[in-house]
Amino acid sequence: MGAGENLTTFIGSGGPTFIAPEWSGRGRTSAMSATPAAVPTPVNEPTLSYAPGTPERTLLKQTLGRMGAETIDIPLVIDGKEIATGALREVRSPHKHALLLARCHEGGAKETEQAIAASLRAWPEWSRMPFGARAAIFLKAAELLATRYRPTLNAATMLGQSKTVYQAEIDSACELIDFLRFNVAFAQKIHEEQPQSAAGIWNQADPRPLEGFVFAVTPFNFTAIAGNLPTAPALMGNTVVWKASHGAALSAHYIMQLLVEAGLPPGVINLVNGPPQQIAGAVMSHPQLAGVHFTGSTEVFAGMWRHVGERLTSYRNFPRLVGETGGKDFVFAHPSADVDTLAVALVRGAFEYQGQKCSAASRAYIPASLYPRVKERVVALISDIKMGDVADFRTFMGAVIDRKAFERIGRYIDQARSDAACTIVAGGGVSGEEGFFVQPTFVETQDPKHRLMCEEIFGPVLTAWVYPDGEYERALELCDTASPYALTGSFFARERAAILHASSKLRHTAGNFYINDKPTGAVVGQQPFGGARASGTNDKAGSSLNLLRWTSTRIIKENFAPPTVVPYPSMAAE
């Protein structure tokens, strides 16, 4: 069953649980009107259960079987045309090396320049299109994803990125649907925000798109991010050159198909696969670069920023740089913390999606008075984790994304094994024969500044420092200063005074701060996402704050009674 087949037809009409929720619009005007239409009020997309016997489980299993049995070609998409370069890169499943999912055509500087030219040709018409008309395209994309494309994009994410059914559903279905719907509502609020007008004056704000094109660079770990980074600027009237991660080529291909079916005009978003250095080199050197929307490593984003700074006078405008980069996310436990909820948060936060979330729990600060019970509970929970093929819905962990990640994570585990300051409490095994599997690994260290407590690993490795209860304030200070990142963090305590104190002490340590909850799982419209320091520009994806970065507002003043003389009244003679 392909993306073009109908989920609602398969499951029948008796399933409001399985289709997009009803929206309550605030009225309706013409979509082609210059005045922004009253868009539907968004609600977060319900998560389907995929429990045994449910229609969505049956459909997804069928889709996984079909897609796992075929090998497709993935083209570039430039100016609405599919481009086959003949330079092919294999797309294989991380958890099953033998599974050849696709052959991805790759481009270089030449194709990137073609994509830039296409985006600049599309810009005049797209940038002038009324907001309501642009919004309708992305609202239709959300509806298609909530129904017909849901099993296809979930299956692509599971097979190509080794996500479990639950992790795929909350990402490639729910979160991407939420981005598409909520961004439309956020954008309308930006259009509605207008300045005051004095008597005889009419002041207007015109949230124009940026001049030029936006470069969207997306990661492998979240299909929703891959969909949001090009579409958020496009919604605001920008045109985009999109470089997707090699590790998410399959899901990016279906996102592009989804947008085209929803009515996205040619040239508005151009998907270019290929060597990052060649693509980025052509883009970053172009005088019409208007902005960069990036999720990836801190080092790569810093390099982009450096390149822009060195060429600043060559650009027509100052490019907007929006980046969400690394994280060394923490869980901090107060002596009053509840052991059971803390242990579950550590295990879910650290090991869901193999720790390959920028928000994943990677370091923990646990008081000595709690540690024996926490350790016992965490080890027991880890022992129950099933790791393997994500097509088996009982699986909690799949494989890490590729050999490079597998070897990097393995080196950290090897150091923990050989370092006298560290003890591997649970896990530590790796196997690369059938897939890139790394066991959920729990490490205890005696050194709160050990590299396992400071450096981003991006894998299923959780390191804990057990602090003496009498050194609580020192532990808070180390949590704030030991790592250069400031993305997410959690604090566990029953005592309200402790929560208030820690929230203040750790105020700048995390852009998303969780109290008695794991540091992952931000929801669009509820917890806008982003961090500062080495974690990025904190422009909060999932809110109007991000969309504002893709506008260059013009203020218009119209005077209905302009003056007819030069002198002011104060200049009159006595």
C-alpha positions in Angstrom: 0.0 0.0 0.0 1.7 3.2 -1.1 1.5 6.8 0.0 -1.3 7.4 -2.5 -3.6 4.9 -0.9 -6.1 5.8 1.7 -5.8 5.1 5.4 -9.3 6.1 6.1 -10.6 3.6 3.5 -8.5 0.8 5.0 -9.7 1.4 8.6 -13.3 2.3 7.8 -15.3 5.2 9.0 -15.7 4.2 12.6 -12.4 5.6 13.8 -12.2 9.2 15.0 -9.1 7.9 16.9 -7.4 7.2 13.7 -7.9 10.4 11.7 -7.0 14.0 12.1 -9.0 15.8 14.8 -11.7 18.3 14.0 -10.5 21.9 13.9 -12.6 24.9 15.1 -12.0 27.7 12.6 -12.5 31.3 13.7 -14.3 32.2 10.5 -13.4 32.1 6.8 -12.3 34.5 4.2 -11.0 33.9 0.7 -7.7 32.1 0.6 -6.6 34.4 -2.2 -7.5 37.6 -0.2 -4.6 39.9 0.7 -6.0 39.8 4.3 -4.8 36.7 6.2 -7.6 34.2 6.5 -8.7 32.9 9.9 -6.9 29.6 9.9 -8.1 26.5 11.7 -7.2 26.3 15.3 -4.6 23.5 15.7 -4.6 20.8 18.3 -1.8 18.3 18.8 -2.2 15.2 16.7 -3.3 12.2 18.7 -0.7 9.4 18.9 -2.0 6.1 17.6 -1.4 3.0 19.8 -0.5 0.4 17.2 -1.7 -2.2 19.8 -2.4 -5.7 18.7 -5.6 -5.9 16.7 -5.7 -2.2 15.7 -6.2 -1.2 12.1 -3.1 1.1 12.1 -0.9 -1.8 13.3 -2.1 -4.0 10.5 -1.6 -1.3 7.9 1.8 -0.4 9.1 2.9 -4.0 9.2 1.8 -4.4 5.5 3.6 -1.2 4.6 6.8 -2.3 6.3 6.7 -5.6 4.5 6.2 -3.9 1.1 8.8 -1.2 1.5 11.3 -3.7 3.0 11.0 -5.9 -0.1 11.6 -3.2 -2.6 14.6 -1.0 -3.6 13.6 2.4 -5.0 15.6 5.2 -6.7 15.7 8.5 -4.9 16.1 11.5 -7.2 17.0 15.1 -6.5 14.1 17.4 -6.9 15.0 20.8 -8.5 12.4 23.2 -9.8 9.7 20.5 -9.4 11.6 18.0 -11.6 13.1 14.7 -10.5 16.8 14.7 -11.4 18.7 11.4 -11.8 22.5 12.1 -11.7 23.6 8.5 -11.9 26.0 9.0 -9.0 24.4 6.6 -6.6 24.7 6.0 -2.9 23.2 3.0 -1.3 20.6 3.4 1.5 20.6 0.4 3.8 18.7 -0.2 7.0 20.9 0.4 10.1 19.6 -2.6 11.9 19.8 -5.0 8.9 22.8 -4.4 6.6 21.4 -6.8 4.0 18.3 -4.6 3.5 18.9 -2.3 0.5 16.1 0.2 0.7 17.1 2.6 -2.0 19.7 4.0 -4.3 20.0 7.7 -3.8 21.1 9.9 -6.7 23.6 12.5 -5.5 24.5 15.9 -6.9 27.3 18.3 -6.3 28.1 22.0 -6.9 26.5 22.0 -10.3 23.1 20.6 -9.1 23.3 22.9 -6.1 23.7 25.9 -8.3 20.7 24.7 -10.3 18.7 24.5 -7.1 19.7 28.0 -6.1 18.7 29.3 -9.5 15.3 27.5 -9.3 14.7 29.0 -5.8 15.5 32.5 -7.0 13.2 32.1 -10.0 10.4 30.9 -7.8 10.9 33.7 -5.2 9.0 36.6 -6.8 5.7 34.8 -7.3 5.9 32.8 -4.1 6.9 35.8 -1.9 3.9 37.8 -3.2 1.4 34.9 -2.8 -1.2 35.8 -0.2 -0.5 34.1 3.2 -3.7 32.2 3.1 -2.8 30.6 -0.2 0.6 29.5 1.1 -1.0 28.3 4.4 -3.5 26.1 2.5 -0.7 24.1 1.0 0.9 23.2 4.3 -2.5 22.5 5.9 -3.3 20.1 3.1 0.1 18.5 3.6 -0.7 18.0 7.3 -4.0 16.3 6.3 -2.4 14.0 3.8 0.2 13.0 6.4 -2.5 12.4 9.1 -4.2 9.9 6.7 -2.7 8.5 3.5 1.0 9.2 4.0 1.1 8.2 7.7 2.0 4.6 7.3 4.4 5.4 4.5 6.4 8.0 6.3 6.4 6.0 9.5 7.6 2.9 7.7 10.3 4.9 5.9 11.5 6.3 9.3 11.5 2.9 10.9 13.4 1.1 8.1 15.7 3.9 7.1 16.5 5.4 10.6 15.9 2.4 12.8 13.1 3.9 14.9 10.6 1.8 16.8 7.0 2.1 15.9 6.3 4.4 18.9 9.3 6.6 18.2 8.3 6.9 14.5 4.7 7.7 15.3 5.5 10.5 17.7 8.1 11.9 15.2 7.3 11.3 11.5 3.6 11.5 12.0 2.5 13.5 15.1 5.3 16.0 15.4 5.5 16.8 11.7 1.7 17.2 11.5 1.9 19.5 14.5 4.7 21.6 12.9 2.6 22.0 9.7 -0.6 23.0 11.5 0.7 25.0 14.4 3.2 27.0 12.2 0.2 28.2 10.1 -1.5 29.5 13.3 1.7 31.0 14.6 2.3 32.7 11.2 -1.2 34.2 11.3 -0.5 35.7 14.7 2.6 37.4 13.2 0.5 38.8 10.4 -2.1 40.0 12.9 0.4 41.8 15.1 0.0 45.4 13.9 1.2 48.7 15.3 -1.0 51.4 16.8 -2.2 54.2 14.6 -2.7 57.9 15.7 -5.6 60.1 14.5 -5.3 60.6 10.8 -2.6 57.9 10.4 -2.7 54.3 9.4 0.3 52.2 10.4 0.8 48.7 9.0 3.3 45.9 9.5 4.2 43.9 6.4 6.1 40.7 7.5 8.0 40.2 4.2 10.1 37.1 3.4 13.9 37.5 3.3 15.5 38.5 0.0 17.3 35.6 -1.6 17.0 31.9 -0.6 17.2 29.9 2.6 19.5 26.9 3.1 17.9 24.1 5.2 20.2 21.5 6.5 18.4 18.6 8.3 19.6 15.7 10.5 18.9 12.0 10.4 17.4 11.6 13.8 14.0 13.4 13.5 11.8 13.2 10.4 9.8 16.0 11.8 12.8 18.3 11.9 13.6 17.3 8.3 10.1 18.4 7.4 10.0 21.6 9.5 13.4 23.2 8.6 12.5 23.8 4.9 8.7 24.3 5.4 8.9 26.9 8.2 10.8 29.5 6.0 8.7 28.5 3.0 5.5 29.2 4.8 6.7 32.8 5.5 7.2 33.3 1.7 10.9 32.2 1.4 12.3 29.7 -1.2 14.6 27.0 0.0 17.5 24.8 -1.0 17.2 21.6 1.2 20.1 19.3 2.1 18.8 16.3 3.9 21.0 13.9 5.9 22.3 10.7 4.2 20.8 8.8 7.1 17.3 10.0 6.4 17.3 10.0 2.6 14.3 7.7 2.4 12.0 9.7 4.7 13.1 13.0 3.0 12.1 11.5 -0.3 8.6 10.9 0.9 8.3 14.3 2.6 9.1 15.8 -0.8 6.4 13.7 -2.4 4.0 14.8 0.3 4.7 18.5 -0.3 4.4 18.2 -4.1 1.0 16.4 -3.8 -0.2 19.1 -1.4 0.4 21.7 -4.2 3.8 23.2 -3.4 4.9 25.1 -6.6 8.1 24.1 -8.4 11.2 25.7 -7.1 9.9 26.7 -3.7 11.7 23.8 -1.9 14.5 22.1 -3.8 15.9 18.8 -2.4 19.6 18.2 -3.2 21.3 15.1 -1.9 25.0 14.7 -2.1 28.4 15.4 -0.4 27.8 18.1 2.3 31.0 20.0 1.5 30.2 20.4 -2.2 26.6 21.5 -1.5 27.4 23.8 1.4 30.3 25.3 -0.5 28.1 26.4 -3.4 25.4 27.7 -1.1 27.5 29.5 1.5 29.4 31.4 -1.2 26.3 32.6 -3.0 25.6 36.4 -2.6 21.8 35.7 -2.4 22.1 33.5 0.7 19.4 34.9 2.9 19.5 32.5 5.8 20.5 29.1 7.2 18.1 26.8 9.0 20.2 24.1 10.6 20.1 21.1 12.9 23.3 19.1 13.4 26.6 19.2 15.1 28.0 22.3 16.9 31.3 22.0 14.9 29.5 22.2 11.5 27.3 25.1 12.5 30.3 27.0 13.9 32.0 26.4 10.5 29.0 27.8 8.7 29.0 30.9 11.0 32.7 31.4 10.4 32.3 31.1 6.6 29.5 33.7 6.7 31.5 36.0 8.8 34.5 35.8 6.5 32.3 36.6 3.5 29.9 39.0 5.1 30.4 41.9 2.7 29.7 39.7 -0.3 26.1 39.0 0.7 23.2 41.2 -0.4 21.8 41.0 3.2 23.1 39.8 6.5 22.1 36.1 6.4 20.0 34.9 9.2 21.6 31.9 11.0 19.3 29.7 13.0 20.8 26.5 14.4 20.0 23.8 16.9 23.2 21.9 17.5 24.5 19.6 20.2 23.5 18.6 23.7 24.9 17.0 26.9 21.6 16.8 28.6 21.4 16.2 32.3 19.2 14.6 34.9 19.8 16.0 38.4 18.3 14.3 41.4 17.7 16.0 44.8 17.8 13.8 47.9 14.0 14.1 48.1 13.5 12.7 44.5 11.2 9.7 44.0 13.4 6.8 43.0 10.9 5.0 40.7 10.1 8.0 38.6 13.7 9.0 38.5 14.8 5.6 37.3 12.2 5.5 34.5 13.1 8.9 33.3 16.8 8.0 33.2 16.2 4.8 31.2 13.6 6.4 28.8 15.5 9.6 28.5 18.8 8.0 27.8 18.0 5.0 25.7 14.9 5.7 23.6 15.9 5.9 19.9 19.4 4.6 21.0 20.2 7.9 22.7 20.3 9.6 19.2 18.2 12.6 20.3 19.8 16.0 20.9 17.8 16.1 24.1 18.7 12.6 25.3 19.8 12.1 28.9 23.5 11.7 28.8 24.8 12.7 32.3 23.2 12.3 35.7 23.9 13.7 39.1 22.6 11.4 41.9 22.9 11.9 45.6 24.8 9.1 47.5 21.8 8.6 49.8 19.6 7.6 46.8 22.1 6.0 44.5 22.0 2.3 45.7 18.2 2.2 45.1 18.4 4.1 41.8 21.2 1.9 40.6 19.3 -1.3 41.4 16.2 0.0 39.7 18.0 1.3 36.6 19.9 -2.0 36.1 16.6 -3.9 36.4 14.9 -1.7 33.8 17.8 -2.0 31.4 17.8 -5.8 31.7 14.2 -5.8 30.3 15.1 -3.7 27.2 14.6 -5.6 24.0 17.0 -4.5 21.2 16.7 -5.6 17.6 14.7 -5.3 14.4 12.2 -2.5 14.7 9.7 -4.4 12.5 9.2 -6.4 15.7 6.9 -4.1 17.6 8.2 -5.4 20.9 11.5 -3.8 20.3 12.5 -0.9 22.5 15.8 -0.1 20.8 17.0 -0.4 17.2 20.5 0.2 15.8 22.5 3.4 15.7 22.4 5.2 12.4 25.7 4.1 10.7 29.2 2.7 11.0 30.7 6.0 11.9 28.4 6.5 14.8 28.8 2.8 15.8 32.6 3.2 16.0 32.5 6.6 17.8 30.2 5.3 20.5 32.2 2.2 20.9 35.4 4.2 21.6 33.6 6.0 24.5 32.5 2.6 25.9 36.1 1.3 25.5 37.4 4.2 27.5 34.9 3.7 30.2 35.9 0.0 30.4 39.7 0.9 30.7 39.5 4.0 32.9 39.9 3.5 36.6 37.6 6.4 37.2 34.7 4.7 35.5 32.7 1.5 36.1 30.3 0.1 33.5 27.3 -0.8 35.7 25.1 -2.2 32.9 25.5 -2.9 29.1 28.7 -2.0 27.3 28.3 -4.6 24.5 28.4 -3.8 20.8 27.7 -5.9 17.7 28.1 -4.7 14.1 27.6 -8.0 12.2 23.9 -7.8 11.3 23.2 -4.2 12.2 24.9 -1.4 14.2 23.8 -2.4 17.7 25.0 -0.8 20.9 23.6 -2.1 24.2 22.1 0.5 26.6 25.1 1.4 28.7 25.1 2.8 32.2 28.4 4.1 33.5 29.3 5.4 37.0 32.2 7.8 37.2 34.2 9.2 40.2 35.2 12.3 38.2 32.4 14.8 37.6 34.5 16.4 34.8 35.2 13.2 33.0 34.8 13.5 29.2 31.8 11.1 29.5 30.2 13.8 31.7 31.1 16.7 29.3 31.2 15.6 25.7 28.3 14.8 23.5 28.2 11.1 22.6 24.9 10.8 20.7 24.4 7.2 21.6 22.9 5.0 24.3 25.5 5.8 27.0 24.4 7.3 30.3 27.1 8.4 32.8 26.3 9.2 36.5 28.3 11.0 39.1 27.3 10.1 42.6 27.6 13.3 44.7 27.9 13.4 48.5 24.7 14.8 49.9 26.7 17.5 51.7 28.0 18.7 48.3 24.7 19.5 46.8 25.6 23.1 45.9 28.9 22.0 44.3 27.0 19.4 42.3 24.6 22.1 41.0 27.6 24.3 40.0 29.2 21.4 38.2 26.0 20.7 36.4 26.0 24.3 35.1 29.6 24.5 34.2 31.0 21.1 33.3 29.7 21.0 29.8 29.6 23.7 27.1 26.0 22.7 26.0 22.7 24.1 27.3 19.9 22.3 25.5 17.7 20.3 27.9 17.8 19.1 31.5 15.7 17.6 34.2 15.5 18.1 38.0 13.8 15.6 40.3 12.6 16.5 43.8 9.6 16.3 46.0 10.5 19.5 47.9 9.2 22.7 46.3 11.9 24.8 47.9 14.5 22.6 46.2 12.8 22.9 42.8 12.7 26.7 43.1 16.4 26.8 44.1 17.6 24.5 41.4 15.5 26.2 38.8 17.2 29.5 39.6 20.7 28.0 39.9 20.3 26.1 36.6 18.4 28.9 34.8 20.9 29.1 31.9 21.9 25.5 31.8 19.0 24.3 29.6 16.7 26.0 27.0 14.1 23.3 27.9 14.0 22.5 31.6 11.9 19.7 32.9 10.7 19.2 36.5 10.1 15.5 37.5 10.2 14.4 33.9 12.7 13.1 31.4 14.5 15.7 29.3 13.1 14.5 26.0 9.8 14.7 24.2 9.1 18.4 23.6 5.7 18.9 22.0 4.9 21.5 19.3 2.9 24.3 20.8 3.6 23.1 24.4 7.3 23.1 24.8 8.9 25.1 22.0 12.4 23.6 21.5 15.9 25.0 21.5 19.0 25.8 23.6 21.8 28.2 23.9 25.6 28.2 24.6 27.1 25.4 22.3 23.6 24.1 21.7 22.5 26.7 19.2 20.7 30.0 18.8 17.6 29.0 20.9 15.1 30.2 18.3 12.5 27.8 19.6 11.1 25.5 16.8 7.4 25.0 17.4 6.6 28.6 18.1 6.2 32.0 16.4 9.7 32.9 17.6 11.3 30.7 15.0 9.0 31.9 12.2 10.0 35.5 13.0 13.5 34.8 11.9 12.3 34.1 8.4 10.7 37.6 8.0 12.1 41.0 7.3 9.2 43.3 8.4 8.4 46.5 6.5 6.4 49.2 8.4 4.1 51.3 6.3 2.8 54.7 7.4 -0.1 56.3 5.5 -1.0 59.9 6.4 -4.6 60.8 5.6 -4.0 64.5 6.4 -0.4 65.4 5.5 0.8 68.9 6.5 0.7 71.7 3.9 3.1 74.2 5.5 6.7 73.9 6.7 6.8 75.9 10.0 5.7 74.3 13.3 3.2 76.1 15.6 6.0 76.7 18.1 7.8 78.9 15.6 5.0 81.5 15.4 5.8 85.1 16.5 4.7 86.3 20.0 
